[in-house]
Amino acid sequence: MKTTQRIKNLQQLQAEIELLRLKKAEQELYFKDKKESFKASLKSPFTFIKKITGLLKNNDNIHADWATALARVSIPFLLNKTLLRGKGAVLKSILTILSQKAINPAIFNQDKLMGVVDKVSDWVGKILPKRRKEAVDYGIPPDSETY
């Protein structure tokens, strides 16, 4: 670094040295902050992946049955084909991960699925009109005797 001012005595030299030390300390602090922010930006994708894998781990001791396994495959597929049609791959993958996490054996299993199916079938049975069986007339009374 060139200075435009000439140093004429010892006091000016000492003042210039102190000024250079301050500039050096300021630049070191600046570069240290830049280094830390660069390290943090490099770590951020890995921390994101760690958070996602932490969500996917199932800490439950409950084992999944066929209904849970089927729902984990079919619900993301249905979401991608209906609600997420034309959306980006990142959004689809995030919602797929979240929907698979939401379907855990404690919440969605065979017993709960059968309970929901029973409730829906009872509700539909109450709404639909009941059909009466009409008596069929065959022409011959059932109690008649033929000789």
C-alpha positions as CSV (number, residue, x, y, z in Angstrom):
1,M,0.0,0.0,0.0
2,K,1.4,3.4,-1.0
3,T,0.8,6.4,1.2
4,T,0.5,9.8,-0.4
5,Q,1.9,11.5,2.7
6,R,5.5,11.4,3.5
7,I,6.5,10.6,7.0
8,K,8.8,13.3,8.5
9,N,9.4,12.3,12.1
10,L,9.2,9.4,14.5
11,Q,5.7,10.3,15.9
12,Q,4.2,10.2,12.4
13,L,5.9,6.8,11.8
14,Q,4.4,5.4,15.0
15,A,1.0,6.8,14.2
16,E,1.1,5.3,10.7
17,I,2.2,1.9,12.2
18,E,-0.8,2.0,14.6
19,L,-3.1,2.9,11.8
20,L,-1.8,0.0,9.7
21,R,-2.3,-2.4,12.7
22,L,-5.9,-1.2,13.1
23,K,-6.5,-1.8,9.4
24,K,-4.9,-5.2,9.6
25,A,-7.1,-6.2,12.6
26,E,-10.2,-4.9,10.8
27,Q,-9.4,-6.9,7.7
28,E,-8.7,-10.0,9.7
29,L,-12.0,-9.7,11.4
30,Y,-13.8,-9.2,8.1
31,F,-12.2,-12.2,6.5
32,K,-12.8,-14.3,9.6
33,D,-16.5,-13.5,9.4
34,K,-16.5,-14.3,5.6
35,K,-14.9,-17.6,6.4
36,E,-17.5,-18.5,9.0
37,S,-20.4,-17.6,6.7
38,F,-18.8,-19.6,3.9
39,K,-18.5,-22.6,6.3
40,A,-22.1,-22.2,7.4
41,S,-23.3,-22.0,3.8
42,L,-21.4,-25.3,3.0
43,K,-23.0,-27.0,6.1
44,S,-26.6,-25.8,5.4
45,P,-27.4,-28.5,2.8
46,F,-26.1,-31.2,5.1
47,T,-28.0,-29.9,8.1
48,F,-31.2,-29.9,5.9
49,I,-30.6,-33.5,4.8
50,K,-30.0,-34.5,8.5
51,K,-33.2,-32.9,9.5
52,I,-35.1,-34.7,6.8
53,T,-33.6,-38.0,7.6
54,G,-34.4,-37.4,11.3
55,L,-38.0,-36.9,10.3
56,L,-38.0,-40.1,8.3
57,K,-36.7,-42.2,11.2
58,N,-39.5,-44.0,12.9
59,N,-38.8,-44.2,16.6
60,D,-42.0,-46.1,17.3
61,N,-41.8,-49.7,18.3
62,I,-45.1,-50.4,16.5
63,H,-44.6,-52.4,13.3
64,A,-46.4,-51.4,10.2
65,D,-49.0,-53.7,8.7
66,W,-50.1,-53.9,5.1
67,A,-52.5,-50.9,5.3
68,T,-49.7,-48.6,6.5
69,A,-47.3,-49.9,3.8
70,L,-49.9,-49.4,1.1
71,A,-50.8,-45.9,2.3
72,R,-47.1,-44.9,2.3
73,V,-46.9,-45.8,-1.3
74,S,-50.3,-44.8,-2.6
75,I,-51.0,-41.5,-0.9
76,P,-47.9,-39.7,-2.3
77,F,-48.7,-41.2,-5.7
78,L,-52.2,-39.8,-5.5
79,L,-51.0,-36.4,-4.4
80,N,-48.5,-36.2,-7.3
81,K,-51.2,-37.2,-9.8
82,T,-53.9,-34.9,-8.5
83,L,-53.0,-31.9,-6.3
84,L,-49.4,-31.6,-7.2
85,R,-49.8,-31.9,-11.0
86,G,-47.5,-29.4,-12.7
87,K,-45.7,-28.4,-9.6
88,G,-41.9,-28.5,-9.1
89,A,-39.9,-31.5,-8.2
90,V,-38.7,-30.0,-5.0
91,L,-42.2,-29.3,-3.8
92,K,-43.3,-32.8,-4.8
93,S,-40.4,-34.4,-2.9
94,I,-40.9,-32.4,0.2
95,L,-44.7,-33.2,0.3
96,T,-44.0,-36.8,-0.4
97,I,-41.6,-37.0,2.6
98,L,-44.0,-35.2,4.8
99,S,-46.9,-37.4,3.8
100,Q,-44.9,-40.6,4.4
101,K,-43.9,-39.3,7.8
102,A,-47.6,-38.5,8.6
103,I,-48.5,-42.1,7.9
104,N,-47.0,-43.9,10.8
105,P,-48.3,-47.1,12.2
106,A,-49.6,-45.5,15.4
107,I,-52.0,-43.3,13.4
108,F,-52.8,-45.3,10.3
109,N,-53.1,-49.1,10.6
110,Q,-55.4,-51.9,9.6
111,D,-57.7,-51.6,12.6
112,K,-58.2,-47.8,12.1
113,L,-58.8,-48.3,8.4
114,M,-61.5,-50.9,9.1
115,G,-63.1,-48.6,11.6
116,V,-63.3,-45.8,9.1
117,V,-64.7,-48.1,6.4
118,D,-67.4,-49.3,8.9
119,K,-68.3,-45.8,9.8
120,V,-68.6,-44.7,6.1
121,S,-70.6,-47.8,5.2
122,D,-73.0,-47.1,8.1
123,W,-73.4,-43.5,7.1
124,V,-74.0,-44.5,3.4
125,G,-76.5,-47.1,4.6
126,K,-78.5,-44.4,6.5
127,I,-78.5,-42.0,3.6
128,L,-79.5,-44.3,0.7
129,P,-83.2,-45.2,0.6
130,K,-84.0,-48.7,1.6
131,R,-85.6,-50.9,-1.0
132,R,-88.5,-53.1,-0.1
133,K,-88.7,-56.5,-1.5
134,E,-91.9,-56.9,-3.3
135,A,-93.8,-60.1,-3.0
136,V,-93.7,-62.0,-6.2
137,D,-97.0,-63.6,-7.3
138,Y,-96.4,-66.9,-9.0
139,G,-100.1,-67.5,-9.6
140,I,-100.4,-70.5,-7.3
141,P,-101.0,-69.9,-3.6
142,P,-98.2,-71.6,-1.5
143,D,-100.6,-73.4,0.8
144,S,-102.8,-74.9,-1.9
145,E,-102.8,-78.6,-2.5
146,T,-102.8,-80.0,-6.0
147,Y,-104.1,-83.5,-6.7
